[in-house]
Amino acid sequence: MTLRSEAEGWLRTKGTDQWSDPETGERAITKWHANVDEGRAWVVVGEHDNVLATVSRGAVDRDFWTNADRPESALYLYKLIVAREASGRHLGTRIIDWMSRLAALEGRTWVRIDTWRTNTGLHSYYERLGFEHVRTEAPPHRRSGWLAQRPAGDIVLPHDLLSVTPDTGERRNAAGAPKGHSGAEMPGQREAAPSQFPSHSPSSADVHGGAHTGQEYRNE
């Protein structure tokens, strides 16, 4: 929530009311809390336990995606936020790559997003990362609706991957893997069961639930 508050202020300096709009903000926060409660939100934590970024996944948003879109074919990425102090580290790109690998391991075809309709700078950011605009929906009670998708499994930074380790709080060995464990169970979408996401070797950041030296990406 601290990351979101910081992002709201930063976005206002960019001339957009994204996430600070009073008509939609409370509903979005409620949905986000549900994803957290269901174990579908993660944070990137630095070596001093400072939270550097967060991302969530959730069910298909039926205000935007229809049966014709084959909603079960995609992983739906929400609430990607990077702290201002971590800007320039490509954390956003690496998190999207991580979600892309998770989607592929679940047998999905796409990673999908919906973003604020008027935030053209954000649209350009996602397009640079390989997302293609599908269409724009404009239900009267929503401000989001710019829909885009990227093929599951596509990687932008293949040499700088976030690895995945169990959310157990245990420390990892020198190779970056948790002692006595080979993979991590990741929460799935409501339409699909969780899948196993194997650990990857040396990276400067990892998906993990415990503290260690360096950056980590943990289920929260």
Stockholm file with secondary structure:
# STOCKHOLM 1.0

chainA/1-220         MTLRSEAEGWLRTKGTDQWSDPETGERAITKWHANVDEGRAWVVVGEHDNVLATVSRGAVDRDFWTNADRPESALYLYKLIVAREASGRHLGTRIIDWMSRLAALEGRTWVRIDTWRTNTGLHSYYERLGFEHVRTEAPPHRRSGWLAQRPAGDIVLPHDLLSVTPDTGERRNAAGAPKGHSGAEMPGQREAAPSQFPSHSPSSADVHGGAHTGQEYRNE
#=GR chainA/1-220 SS CHHHHHHHHHHHHTTCCTTTCHHHHHHHHHHHHHHHHTTCEEEEECTTSCEEEEEEEECCCTTTCCGGGCGGGEEEEEEEEECGGGTTSCHHHHHHHHHHHHHHHTTCSEEEEEEETTCHHHHHHHHHTTCEEEEECCCTTCSEEEEEEEETTCCSCTTSCCEECCSSCCCBCTTSCBTTCCEEEECCCTTSCCEEEECCSSCSEEECSSCCSSEEEEEC
#=GC SS_cons         CHHHHHHHHHHHHTTCCTTTCHHHHHHHHHHHHHHHHTTCEEEEECTTSCEEEEEEEECCCTTTCCGGGCGGGEEEEEEEEECGGGTTSCHHHHHHHHHHHHHHHTTCSEEEEEEETTCHHHHHHHHHTTCEEEEECCCTTCSEEEEEEEETTCCSCTTSCCEECCSSCCCBCTTSCBTTCCEEEECCCTTSCCEEEECCSSCSEEECSSCCSSEEEEEC
//
